[in-house]
């Protein structure tokens, strides 16, 4: 068995290993090659700071790391850790992390990841490695046909947004998004998203960012002084109508402390199907 950097490995081989490693995962993971590539770009994956597990030259495990900043601190993000079934239970994840850690410590201050709450083996491993829980995150989904019809007495207009004015839009947030929904992540693959603004008297009072092909809602937010007037539900209806590529809508990693947003999805009949921990390891401690 050999542990080495993925910087000279092809995306095709990494995708093949990824697909095999996640074929029996807790939740269904289906990432065709193009979507896999787009996800890696979105998450800022840098193969120089990623590692592979090899058996006689064949890739059988990996840690795929994104790089960037988090709260203005140089950060590495675990975009995916996986091992093909036959190689599990042999402490390879622990060894890959140990081999990689020194390189990370020389370049970054912290290591960020998310783990499904019910994934006890992974959670135990991360705690043993020194990761601490930062936030609990909730994920939601709904069949598009079950999205409640919305009404409002406001004269709202929807317009596609070409350039996202983050200085304004981030004032609509209750809490910062997770890594893969962060401003940096959105901007890396901005051309692949639909971006819609909701306007009242030519002023933006809400916005949504989503993948119409998959039904993934990346952002949905309403100006704080305009809430509880049907704007969010109208925007949700608009996103549902535009997301013709999927029978479902889903959104990941809503901060569990953001009760207002949690209640919004509950009111609109979304199901909370997955819960995760956002965890962080302070390097060089």
C-alpha positions in Angstrom: 0.0 0.0 0.0 1.2 3.5 -0.9 0.1 7.0 0.2 0.9 9.8 -2.2 -0.2 13.2 -3.4 -2.9 13.3 -6.1 -1.4 16.2 -8.0 -0.4 14.1 -10.9 -3.5 11.9 -11.0 -6.3 12.3 -13.6 -9.7 13.4 -12.7 -11.1 10.4 -14.5 -9.3 7.9 -12.2 -10.3 10.0 -9.1 -13.9 10.0 -10.2 -13.9 6.3 -10.8 -12.5 5.7 -7.3 -14.9 8.2 -5.8 -17.9 6.5 -7.4 -16.9 3.1 -6.1 -16.0 4.4 -2.6 -19.4 6.1 -2.2 -21.5 3.4 -3.9 -22.7 2.1 -0.5 -22.7 5.4 1.4 -25.2 6.4 4.1 -27.0 8.7 1.6 -27.2 8.1 -2.1 -24.4 9.9 -4.0 -24.7 10.1 -7.8 -22.1 12.4 -9.4 -21.6 11.9 -13.2 -18.2 12.9 -14.3 -19.1 16.5 -15.4 -21.0 17.2 -12.1 -18.0 15.7 -10.2 -15.6 18.0 -11.9 -17.9 21.0 -11.3 -18.2 20.1 -7.6 -14.4 19.8 -7.2 -14.0 23.3 -8.8 -16.8 24.7 -6.6 -15.1 23.4 -3.5 -11.8 24.7 -4.5 -10.1 21.3 -4.6 -6.4 21.4 -5.1 -4.8 18.0 -5.8 -1.5 19.2 -4.5 -3.0 19.2 -1.0 -5.0 16.0 -1.5 -3.8 12.4 -1.0 -4.5 9.0 -2.5 -4.3 5.4 -1.2 -2.8 3.1 -3.9 -2.6 -0.7 -4.1 -0.2 -1.8 -6.8 -0.7 1.5 -8.6 -4.5 1.4 -8.4 -6.2 4.3 -6.6 -8.4 2.7 -3.9 -8.9 5.7 -1.5 -8.5 9.4 -1.2 -8.9 12.7 0.7 -9.9 15.5 -1.7 -9.1 18.9 -0.2 -10.3 22.3 -1.2 -8.2 25.3 -0.3 -9.1 28.9 0.4 -10.0 31.1 3.4 -12.6 30.7 6.1 -13.4 33.7 8.3 -10.3 35.3 6.6 -8.1 32.4 7.8 -6.1 30.2 5.4 -8.1 27.0 5.4 -8.2 23.5 3.9 -11.6 21.9 3.4 -12.3 18.1 3.2 -14.3 17.9 0.0 -14.5 14.2 0.2 -12.8 11.3 2.0 -13.5 7.8 0.7 -12.1 4.3 0.6 -13.2 1.4 -1.5 -15.1 -1.2 0.6 -12.4 -4.0 0.5 -9.8 -1.6 2.0 -11.8 -0.3 4.9 -11.3 -1.1 8.6 -7.5 -1.1 8.2 -6.8 2.4 9.5 -6.0 3.8 6.0 -8.1 7.0 6.6 -6.0 7.7 9.8 -2.8 7.0 7.9 -3.7 9.2 4.9 -4.5 12.1 7.3 -1.2 11.6 9.2 0.8 11.7 6.0 -1.0 14.8 4.7 -1.1 16.7 8.0 2.5 18.0 7.9 2.0 19.5 4.4 -1.2 21.1 5.6 0.4 22.6 8.7 3.0 24.3 6.6 0.4 26.1 4.5 -2.8 26.5 6.4 -4.1 27.4 9.9 -7.2 25.3 10.1 -8.9 22.2 8.6 -12.7 22.3 8.0 -15.1 19.5 7.2 -18.7 18.2 7.5 -19.7 14.8 8.7 -23.2 13.2 8.8 -24.2 12.9 12.5 -25.1 9.2 12.2 -21.7 8.4 10.6 -20.3 7.2 13.9 -17.0 5.7 12.6 -16.1 9.0 10.8 -17.2 11.1 13.7 -15.1 9.1 16.1 -12.1 9.3 13.8 -12.3 13.1 13.4 -12.7 13.6 17.2 -9.7 11.5 17.8 -7.7 13.6 15.3 -8.6 16.7 17.3 -11.6 18.1 15.3 -14.2 20.0 17.3 -17.8 20.7 16.4 -18.5 24.2 15.2 -22.1 24.0 14.1 -24.9 21.6 13.5 -26.3 21.8 9.9 -29.6 20.7 8.6 -30.4 19.5 5.0 -33.9 19.5 3.5 -35.6 18.1 0.4 -39.1 18.1 -1.1 -40.8 16.8 -4.3 -41.4 19.8 -6.5 -45.0 18.8 -6.9 -45.5 19.2 -3.2 -44.2 22.8 -2.9 -47.2 24.8 -1.6 -48.6 27.5 -3.9 -47.7 30.9 -2.6 -49.6 34.2 -2.8 -48.8 37.8 -1.8 -50.4 41.2 -2.2 -47.1 42.8 -3.1 -46.3 43.8 -6.7 -43.2 41.7 -7.0 -41.0 41.3 -10.1 -38.5 38.5 -10.8 -35.3 39.3 -12.7 -32.3 37.2 -13.6 -29.1 38.5 -11.9 -25.9 38.7 -14.0 -23.6 40.1 -11.3 -24.2 39.2 -7.7 -23.9 42.3 -5.4 -22.6 40.5 -2.3 -22.3 43.6 -0.2 -26.1 43.9 -0.4 -27.1 40.3 -0.5 -25.1 39.1 2.5 -27.1 41.6 4.6 -30.1 39.3 3.9 -28.4 36.3 5.7 -29.1 35.1 9.2 -25.9 33.1 9.3 -23.0 32.5 7.0 -23.3 29.6 4.5 -21.1 26.5 4.7 -18.0 26.1 2.6 -19.6 24.8 -0.6 -22.3 27.5 -0.5 -19.9 30.3 0.4 -19.3 33.4 -1.8 -16.0 31.9 -3.1 -17.7 28.6 -4.0 -20.6 30.3 -5.8 -18.2 32.5 -7.8 -16.0 29.6 -8.9 -18.9 28.1 -10.8 -21.2 31.1 -11.1 -22.0 30.5 -14.8 -23.6 27.1 -14.0 -26.2 28.6 -11.6 -29.5 30.4 -12.2 -29.5 33.6 -10.1 -32.9 35.3 -9.6 -33.7 38.5 -7.7 -37.0 39.6 -6.3 -37.8 43.2 -6.8 -40.3 45.6 -5.2 -40.3 49.2 -6.6 -37.0 48.4 -8.3 -35.4 47.4 -5.0 -34.0 44.0 -4.4 -35.9 42.4 -1.5 -34.8 38.7 -2.0 -32.7 36.5 -4.2 -32.2 32.8 -5.0 -29.3 30.9 -6.5 -29.9 27.3 -7.7 -29.1 24.5 -10.1 -32.2 24.0 -12.3 -30.9 20.7 -13.6 -30.6 19.1 -10.1 -33.0 21.2 -8.0 -30.3 22.2 -5.6 -31.0 25.5 -3.9 -27.7 27.1 -3.0 -29.0 30.4 -1.6 -32.5 31.7 -0.8 -32.9 34.8 1.3 -35.2 37.7 1.9 -34.3 41.2 3.1 -34.8 41.2 6.9 -37.4 44.0 7.1 -39.5 42.4 4.3 -40.0 38.9 5.8 -43.3 37.2 6.6 -45.0 38.8 3.6 -44.9 35.9 1.2 -41.7 36.9 -0.6 -39.7 33.8 0.3 -42.5 31.4 -0.6 -43.1 33.2 -3.9 -39.3 32.9 -4.6 -39.4 29.2 -3.7 -42.3 28.7 -6.2 -40.3 30.5 -8.9 -37.3 28.2 -8.2 -39.5 25.1 -8.3 -41.0 26.1 -11.6 -37.5 26.8 -13.1 -36.0 23.6 -11.8 -37.3 21.3 -14.5 -34.3 19.0 -14.5 -35.2 17.4 -11.3 -38.4 16.1 -9.5 -37.0 17.3 -6.2 -35.7 20.5 -4.6 -33.0 20.3 -1.9 -30.9 22.5 0.2 -28.0 21.6 2.3 -26.3 22.9 5.5 -28.8 25.3 7.1 -27.4 26.4 10.4 -29.4 24.6 13.0 -29.4 27.8 15.2 -31.1 29.7 12.4 -34.6 28.8 13.6 -36.3 31.3 11.3 -35.0 29.6 8.2 -35.6 26.1 9.7 -39.2 27.2 10.3 -39.5 28.5 6.7 -38.6 25.2 5.2 -40.9 23.4 7.6 -43.8 25.7 6.7 -43.2 24.9 3.1 -43.4 21.1 3.7 -39.7 20.3 3.2 -38.4 17.2 5.0 -35.3 17.4 7.2 -33.6 14.2 5.8 -30.0 14.7 6.8 -28.1 16.4 9.7 -24.4 17.1 9.8 -21.8 18.6 12.0 -19.4 21.2 10.7 -16.1 20.5 12.4 -12.8 22.3 12.6 -9.2 21.4 13.5 -6.8 24.2 14.4 -3.5 23.3 12.8 -0.1 24.1 14.5 -1.7 23.9 18.0 
